[in-house]
Amino acid sequence: MKKRSLYLTAGCLLLAALAYILGWSSLFTVSSIEVKGTSKTISSRIELGEKLARVEPRVIIAEYEKLDWVRNVEISRNWLSGKVSIDISERTPIVIFNNLAVDEEGVSFEFQGNDVPDLPRIQGPSIEAAIKASMFFKSLPIEITKEVRLVKVKHTDSYVLEIESGKRKLEVLWGQDKENALKAQVYMALLVRPENRKIHRIDLTAPHAPIVK
């Protein structure tokens, strides 16, 4: 019984010593902080010299995930070197919808900084419609998409393109996401005709019988 009591006492003392070393001793403190996965300047929410045991990954991750452009966060602590690594995965925008970025999961977020990527600008009734419109946009030839300034989504799942071709501004009534290859050919053919130099609207909803104005 005495031996058992001694073992229990020794075990308790060992645990207390470990708790002190981890929580209060200067042996295990944050010596360096590395933030990966983003070029944005953000607070690490960790202080150099802070006790490693008091760095709570779940709490810090929850704080980072409040940032709408953050998709995922992973935090690791190296107990030997004292290094804390923070790996941030940013949301990747695929369209610009109502001046907000939208990723493939349909999550909208504000752009950080002044650099807005060259993405299709979508105007429509919902984020879902904007994502669908981005797929349509990507299916079009580069000769057309490079001049598109805005894609409008109508409630009938049809599209209107606002295009700047040189000094000329055009409104192209594309219609539904059908016969896109034919519509693209008709559009390009109409542009090169001399009599169409002053047109401002092309209706391709019926590509076999296009209308220009």
C-alpha positions as a printed Julia matrix, in Angstrom:
213×3 Matrix{Float64}:
   0.0    0.0     0.0
   2.84   2.35    0.87
   4.52   1.69   -2.49
   1.25   2.32   -4.3
   0.8    5.56   -2.39
   4.33   6.6    -3.26
   3.74   5.86   -6.94
   0.55   7.92   -6.91
   2.31  10.79   -5.18
   5.22  10.61   -7.61
   2.81  10.52  -10.54
   0.95  13.58   -9.28
   4.21  15.44   -8.75
   5.37  14.51  -12.25
   2.12  15.75  -13.77
   2.37  18.95  -11.77
   5.95  19.44  -12.94
   4.96  18.86  -16.56
   2.04  21.27  -16.22
   4.4   23.89  -14.8
   6.99  23.36  -17.52
   4.42  23.56  -20.31
   2.3   26.33  -18.88
   4.66  28.55  -16.92
   8.27  27.69  -17.64
  10.23  29.67  -20.25
  11.43  26.41  -21.81
   8.45  26.04  -24.17
   7.61  29.45  -25.56
   6.84  30.79  -29.03
  10.17  31.6   -30.68
   8.93  32.26  -34.23
   5.67  32.56  -36.16
   5.26  31.6   -39.82
   2.14  32.51  -41.82
   1.84  30.66  -45.14
  -0.68  30.65  -47.97
  -1.4   34.37  -48.17
   0.44  37.53  -49.13
  -2.01  39.67  -47.18
  -0.81  41.39  -44.03
  -2.8   39.96  -41.13
  -2.29  39.62  -37.41
  -0.97  36.24  -36.29
  -2.96  36.57  -33.04
   0.05  35.03  -31.29
   2.82  36.82  -29.39
   6.51  35.92  -29.42
   7.46  34.62  -26.0
   3.94  33.37  -25.35
   3.71  29.93  -23.75
   3.21  27.26  -26.41
   0.74  25.43  -24.21
  -1.44  28.52  -24.11
  -1.61  28.8   -27.89
  -5.06  27.37  -28.59
  -5.33  26.39  -32.28
  -9.13  26.04  -32.23
  -9.62  29.54  -30.85
  -7.18  31.09  -33.31
  -8.66  29.16  -36.26
 -12.14  30.36  -35.32
 -10.89  33.96  -35.34
  -9.27  33.58  -38.77
 -12.37  31.95  -40.24
 -14.35  35.09  -39.4
 -12.49  36.66  -42.34
 -14.79  36.06  -45.31
 -11.91  35.44  -47.76
 -10.4   32.64  -45.64
 -11.45  29.14  -46.7
  -9.45  27.0   -44.28
  -6.79  27.35  -41.59
  -4.34  24.85  -40.11
  -2.07  25.57  -37.14
   0.84  23.47  -35.88
   3.23  23.91  -32.95
   6.79  22.62  -32.87
   7.57  21.94  -29.22
  11.3   21.55  -29.85
  11.93  24.73  -31.86
   9.06  26.81  -30.49
   7.88  27.59  -34.02
   4.17  28.1   -34.72
   3.09  27.56  -38.34
  -0.18  29.0   -39.63
  -1.27  27.73  -43.04
  -4.11  29.75  -44.58
  -6.11  28.68  -47.64
  -7.73  31.62  -49.39
 -11.0   31.48  -51.28
 -10.41  31.65  -55.04
 -12.85  33.94  -56.85
 -14.32  32.75  -60.14
 -16.69  35.67  -60.85
 -17.46  39.19  -59.66
 -21.09  39.45  -58.61
 -22.51  42.78  -57.43
 -18.93  43.98  -56.78
 -18.23  40.98  -54.56
 -16.0   38.02  -55.34
 -17.68  34.62  -55.49
 -15.84  31.3   -55.21
 -16.83  27.88  -56.59
 -18.7   27.07  -53.38
 -20.96  30.07  -53.9
 -19.47  32.02  -51.0
 -19.2   35.77  -51.58
 -16.47  37.93  -50.05
 -14.92  41.35  -50.45
 -11.73  41.86  -52.42
  -8.68  42.64  -50.33
  -6.63  45.63  -51.45
  -6.95  47.44  -54.74
  -6.06  44.57  -57.06
  -9.26  43.21  -58.6
  -8.61  40.13  -60.76
  -9.65  40.03  -64.4
 -12.82  37.98  -63.92
 -16.22  38.07  -65.6
 -18.54  40.6   -64.0
 -21.99  39.14  -63.54
 -25.26  40.93  -62.93
 -28.11  38.64  -62.0
 -30.79  37.58  -59.53
 -28.64  35.3   -57.33
 -25.17  33.94  -56.63
 -26.25  30.59  -58.07
 -27.16  32.32  -61.33
 -23.8   34.1   -61.31
 -21.87  30.83  -60.95
 -23.88  29.29  -63.78
 -23.18  32.38  -65.88
 -19.45  32.03  -65.24
 -19.55  28.51  -66.71
 -21.34  29.88  -69.77
 -18.81  32.7   -70.06
 -15.85  30.31  -69.99
 -17.37  28.31  -72.85
 -17.2   31.29  -75.22
 -14.23  31.96  -77.54
 -11.48  34.19  -76.19
 -12.06  36.58  -79.1
 -15.41  37.41  -77.51
 -14.7   37.1   -73.78
 -11.72  39.46  -73.88
 -14.08  42.28  -74.9
 -16.96  41.48  -72.52
 -17.38  44.02  -69.74
 -20.56  42.65  -68.16
 -22.74  39.55  -68.34
 -26.39  40.1   -67.46
 -28.47  37.12  -66.4
 -32.18  37.26  -67.1
 -34.84  35.33  -65.18
 -35.41  33.19  -68.26
 -31.83  31.83  -68.04
 -30.83  33.92  -71.01
 -27.79  36.17  -71.24
 -27.0   39.67  -72.41
 -23.39  40.67  -73.02
 -22.12  44.22  -72.78
 -19.12  44.4   -75.09
 -16.53  47.03  -75.87
 -15.04  46.34  -79.28
 -12.48  49.03  -79.96
 -14.28  52.34  -79.49
 -17.65  50.73  -80.09
 -19.99  49.59  -77.33
 -22.34  46.74  -78.16
 -25.21  45.03  -76.42
 -25.44  41.41  -77.5
 -28.66  39.55  -76.76
 -27.18  36.08  -76.59
 -30.23  34.23  -75.39
 -30.01  30.87  -73.67
 -26.86  28.8   -73.24
 -27.44  26.93  -76.51
 -25.85  26.84  -79.96
 -22.96  28.88  -78.6
 -20.51  27.89  -81.33
 -22.94  28.97  -84.05
 -23.79  32.21  -82.24
 -20.1   33.02  -81.89
 -19.53  32.47  -85.62
 -22.51  34.65  -86.53
 -21.36  37.38  -84.14
 -17.84  37.5   -85.58
 -19.2   37.5   -89.14
 -21.56  40.39  -88.41
 -18.81  42.53  -86.91
 -16.66  42.53  -90.03
 -19.41  43.66  -92.37
 -18.95  47.31  -93.4
 -22.67  48.06  -93.09
 -22.54  47.09  -89.4
 -19.89  49.59  -88.35
 -22.39  51.77  -86.5
 -24.59  49.11  -84.93
 -25.03  49.09  -81.16
 -27.1   45.95  -80.65
 -26.99  42.39  -81.96
 -29.76  39.89  -81.25
 -28.48  36.31  -81.47
 -31.37  34.59  -79.7
 -32.21  33.07  -83.09
 -28.74  32.66  -84.65
 -30.1   31.63  -88.05
 -31.91  34.99  -88.24
 -29.85  37.55  -86.29
 -31.04  41.12  -85.88
 -28.77  44.17  -85.76
 -29.63  47.75  -84.8
